[in-house]
């Protein structure tokens, strides 16, 4: 989720996963996958920077919380094929 500002200076929070595209003509218009259009004060570059920062924060949080040892015994091994030359 990112915070943007409507033309009337009211803040709104937008689910960045729903953004289809951002354009400037002359105001910045954010078009959502639903077809809804939101006109905001931020320039397109700032909208993109906020999306990138949000996604980076999510990925960093996931990577710091991910413990590969927690998967031990959870992920099944694929059965070996009869002609498999690999030895264990």
N, C-alpha and C positions, 0 to 999 in steps of 0.2 A: 504494500500500500504506500502511496506517495501523497504528500500534501501539495495541493496547487491552490491558486487564488483566482476566483472569478473576477470579472471586470468590475463588479461592485465592491471589491476588496474583501469579500467573504471567503474564508478558507473552506476547502473541501478536500476530502480524502478520496483518492481514486485507486481502484484495484488495477495495478499496472499490468496485470496479466490480461486485462480486457481491452487494452489499448491496441487499436488496429493501425492507426497512423496519426502523426502530428504534422500539421502544416501551418504556415504563416502566410496570411493574405488579407489585410496587413496584420490583423490580430492572430494570435496563436489559437488554433482550433484543434482540439483533441477529439478524434473520432473513435468511439468504442466499437467492439465487435457487434454490439446490439444495434448499431446504427445511430445511437445517441451522440450528439455533438456537444462539446463543452468548450466555451471560449474562455481562455485564461490569460492572466497578465504575464506569466513566464514566457520567455522565448523558447523556441523548440529545443535549442541546445541545453537549456536548463532542465526542461522536462526529461530529456534523454539522460542527462547527468543524474537526476534524481532516481530514475528507473535503474540505472547501472549501480548507483550506490545502494539502493534497496536490495537488489539481487545479489550484489557482492556481500552485503551483511548477512543475508540468508544463507549463502553458500559457506561463508566463514563460520557461521554458527553451526551449520550441519557438520562441517569438517572437524570442528573442535569437539563436537559431541559424539562423533562416530568412533566406535571402538570395535575394530575388526575382530577382536577376540570374543566379542559377544555373539558372533556368528558361528563359532565352533559347534559343530554338530547340528546346526540349523539348516545349512544349505546341503542338500543331498548331492552325492557324487553321481556323475553320469555313469551308467554301466559301460564296462569295456566291451568293445566289439570283438567278435571271435578272431578277426585277423589283426588285432592291435599288436604291433611289434614292441610297444613300450613295456619295459619291465619295471616293476616296483622294487 
